[in-house]
Amino acid sequence: MRPRNKKHLEERYEKCIYLTVPDPCDLKGKWRTLFNRDGAPLYLEIGCGKGAFVTGMAAKHPEADFIAVECVKNVLVTALEKTAASGLENIRFIHTNAEILTDIFAPGEIDTIYLNFSDPWPRKKQAKHRLTHPSFLVSYGTILSESGRVVQKTDNPDLFEYSVESFTENGWRLANVSYDLHGADTPPEISEENVITEYEKRFMESGIPIKRLEAYPPGR
């Protein structure tokens, strides 16, 4: 069940609407012109939640530009307000879902896709909604650049195993697979790259290990 809408949701959203892209399909193949920084890496987070990850990454990597997708407006407004308060200028948001990625982005336009604590859709008949379902992998492979990758984090062991199988069976190459991101065996460069999300902090405090992987499309 989704939470009740926040008070003054529409008013709050309108105040931050300058951070959104209302007609994202119009920018297909032209996303770098939005930031006026040709050659800057372009990163995409699918399901940005309240925005802790994307704002943390944008602050950590001012040389890169970030697009964050979120389909729940009630959640998205918090991410918008967080970004507005931060003053970061290298983030824009899209209020939509992941089914239309290839309508929004041109082939090779995205350098990294981040999937952070996505809905596991645990029932078998819901598998097509999982963000690592083969149908989504086709879209990711299309919009990723030649050296592009998907980076996934989750607390859910079943979703992680499903994802490992889905990537592998569809010809993707896996790297830096970790069943405990914050454990002692994690390479320092992976730990340093990580930005902790709201969910991640909660799971860490509960002693739940975080799983992480990187995946590269077939032939790359």
C-alpha positions in Angstrom: 0.0 0.0 0.0 1.4 3.4 -1.0 1.6 6.1 1.7 -1.0 8.8 1.8 -0.2 11.9 -0.3 1.9 14.5 1.5 0.3 17.7 2.5 0.4 20.4 -0.2 1.9 17.8 -2.5 1.1 19.7 -5.8 2.1 23.0 -4.4 5.5 21.6 -3.2 6.0 19.9 -6.6 5.3 23.0 -8.5 8.0 24.9 -6.5 10.6 22.4 -7.7 9.2 21.7 -11.2 12.2 23.5 -12.7 14.2 20.4 -11.8 11.9 18.1 -13.8 11.7 17.3 -17.5 8.0 17.2 -18.4 8.5 16.0 -21.9 11.5 13.7 -21.8 10.9 12.0 -25.1 11.6 15.4 -26.8 15.2 15.2 -25.5 15.9 11.7 -26.9 19.5 11.8 -28.2 20.0 15.4 -26.9 20.2 15.0 -23.1 23.6 16.5 -22.9 22.3 19.7 -24.3 20.1 20.0 -21.3 23.1 20.5 -19.1 25.2 22.3 -21.8 28.1 20.0 -21.1 29.1 18.0 -24.2 31.3 15.1 -23.2 30.2 14.9 -19.6 29.3 11.4 -18.4 25.5 10.9 -18.2 24.2 8.6 -15.4 20.7 7.3 -14.9 19.1 6.2 -11.6 15.8 4.2 -12.0 13.7 4.5 -8.9 15.4 7.3 -7.1 13.2 7.3 -4.0 13.8 10.3 -1.8 16.9 11.3 -3.6 19.7 10.4 -1.2 21.7 8.5 -3.7 21.4 10.8 -6.7 22.2 13.9 -4.7 25.1 12.2 -3.0 26.5 11.0 -6.3 25.9 14.4 -8.0 27.8 16.1 -5.2 30.6 13.5 -5.3 30.9 13.7 -9.1 30.4 17.3 -10.3 32.0 16.4 -13.6 29.0 14.1 -14.4 25.3 14.7 -15.1 22.5 12.7 -13.6 18.9 11.8 -14.6 16.7 10.3 -11.9 13.5 8.4 -12.7 10.7 8.0 -10.2 7.1 7.0 -10.8 5.7 7.9 -7.4 5.1 11.6 -7.2 4.6 11.4 -3.4 8.2 10.2 -3.1 9.6 12.2 -6.0 8.7 15.5 -4.3 11.1 14.8 -1.4 13.9 14.1 -3.9 13.1 17.4 -5.7 13.2 19.4 -2.5 16.4 17.7 -1.4 18.0 18.7 -4.7 16.7 22.2 -4.6 18.1 22.7 -1.1 21.5 21.3 -2.1 21.9 23.8 -5.0 23.2 21.0 -7.2 22.8 21.8 -10.9 23.8 18.5 -12.4 20.5 16.6 -11.7 17.2 16.5 -13.5 14.2 14.3 -12.7 11.6 12.4 -14.8 8.2 11.5 -13.4 7.6 8.2 -15.2 8.4 4.5 -15.1 11.1 2.4 -16.7 9.0 0.8 -19.4 9.6 3.7 -21.8 13.3 4.1 -21.5 14.0 3.6 -25.2 11.5 6.3 -26.0 13.4 8.7 -23.8 17.0 7.9 -24.5 18.9 7.2 -27.7 21.1 4.2 -28.3 24.4 4.6 -26.4 23.3 7.8 -24.6 23.7 6.6 -21.0 27.0 5.7 -19.4 25.8 4.0 -16.2 22.4 2.8 -14.9 21.8 2.6 -11.2 19.2 0.3 -9.7 19.0 0.9 -5.9 16.7 -1.2 -3.7 14.2 -1.8 -6.4 10.8 -3.4 -5.7 11.5 -7.2 -5.6 8.0 -8.1 -6.9 8.3 -11.4 -5.1 5.5 -13.4 -6.7 6.4 -15.4 -9.8 3.6 -13.9 -11.8 5.1 -10.4 -11.0 8.5 -11.3 -12.5 8.0 -9.1 -15.6 7.9 -6.1 -13.3 11.4 -6.7 -11.8 13.9 -4.2 -13.1 16.3 -7.0 -14.0 13.7 -8.9 -16.1 15.1 -9.8 -19.5 12.7 -7.2 -21.2 14.4 -4.4 -19.2 17.8 -5.8 -19.9 17.1 -5.3 -23.6 16.3 -1.6 -23.0 19.4 -1.1 -20.9 21.6 -2.7 -23.4 20.2 -0.4 -26.1 20.7 2.9 -24.2 24.0 2.1 -22.6 27.2 3.4 -24.2 29.9 1.1 -25.5 31.6 1.0 -22.0 28.3 1.4 -20.1 27.2 -0.7 -17.2 24.4 -1.4 -14.8 25.1 -1.2 -11.0 22.6 -2.8 -8.8 22.2 -2.8 -5.0 19.6 -4.6 -3.0 18.9 -6.1 0.4 16.7 -8.8 -1.0 18.5 -12.1 -1.6 15.9 -13.6 -3.8 15.9 -10.6 -6.1 19.7 -10.6 -6.2 19.9 -14.3 -7.2 17.2 -13.7 -9.8 19.2 -10.7 -11.2 22.5 -12.7 -11.3 20.7 -15.4 -13.3 18.9 -13.0 -15.5 22.1 -11.1 -16.4 24.1 -14.3 -16.9 21.5 -16.1 -19.0 21.1 -13.1 -21.3 24.8 -12.8 -22.0 25.7 -10.0 -19.7 29.2 -10.0 -18.0 29.2 -9.6 -14.2 31.9 -7.9 -12.2 32.5 -7.0 -8.6 29.7 -9.2 -7.3 29.3 -8.8 -3.5 27.0 -10.5 -1.1 28.0 -8.1 1.7 28.9 -4.7 0.3 29.9 -3.4 3.8 31.8 -6.5 4.7 35.6 -6.7 5.2 36.1 -8.4 1.9 34.8 -5.5 -0.3 37.6 -3.8 -2.3 38.2 -0.2 -1.0 37.5 1.3 -4.4 34.0 -0.2 -4.4 33.3 1.1 -0.8 34.6 4.6 -1.7 32.4 4.8 -4.8 29.3 3.8 -2.8 26.7 6.4 -1.7 24.4 5.1 1.1 20.7 5.4 0.4 17.9 5.8 2.9 17.0 2.1 2.6 20.6 1.1 2.8 21.2 2.9 6.1 18.1 1.3 7.6 19.2 -2.2 6.5 22.7 -1.7 7.7 21.4 -0.7 11.2 19.3 -3.9 11.2 22.3 -6.0 10.3 21.0 -7.0 6.9 23.8 -7.4 4.3 23.7 -5.4 1.1 24.2 -7.1 -2.2 25.8 -5.4 -5.1 26.9 -6.2 -8.7 28.0 -4.5 -11.9 26.8 -5.9 -15.2 28.0 -5.2 -18.8 25.9 -5.8 -21.9 26.7 -8.7 -24.2 29.8 -8.2 -26.3 31.2 -5.3 -24.2 
